[in-house]
């Protein structure tokens, strides 16, 4: 079992930046993929960004060019750098870990609020 703890959320003005961190309770080097999801009020949870064990990344179209996901296996941490934030990015952001395809581990979430 792996516990994931997110941090770095907060309130920021449109156009600003935030960096989210996801600290794992044990090594993530064997976890196939780590990801960031978000859920806005009244909406379904959606995948924002994903990074595989080999370092391949993928992004939702809505965040391409603005968000960057990275992982530091030595620190058991995954990051989400978010630039040029927009009010529509407001959501609770969740870290995830997948041993194969489905998500096996979830963090508790961190709130990101972008004011216009």
C-alpha positions, 0 to 999 in steps of 0.5 A: 500500500502507498499513501499519497499526500498532496501539498501546494494548493492555494488561492492565486490570481489568473495568470499566476503559478502554483506547484503541487507536490505529491509525496509518497510513503514509499518508493514510487520507482516501481509504480507504472504511472503517477498522475494528477486528476482534478474535480471541480464542483458539480463535475466529474473527476478528470485526468490532468497529467500523467507520467510513466515510470519511463518518464513519458508524459501526457496532458489533457488538452485544456492544460497543454503548454501550461502544466508540467508533470515531473517525478523525482524517484529519489524523493518519492515525489511527483510534481505538477507545475501550473503556469498561466492559471485560469479560473476554469482550473479551479478544482480539488487536485488529486495525486494518483498512482497506477501499478498497471492501468487502473488507479490503485492509490489516491491522495486526499486532494488539495484545493486550487482556486484561481480568481479572475 
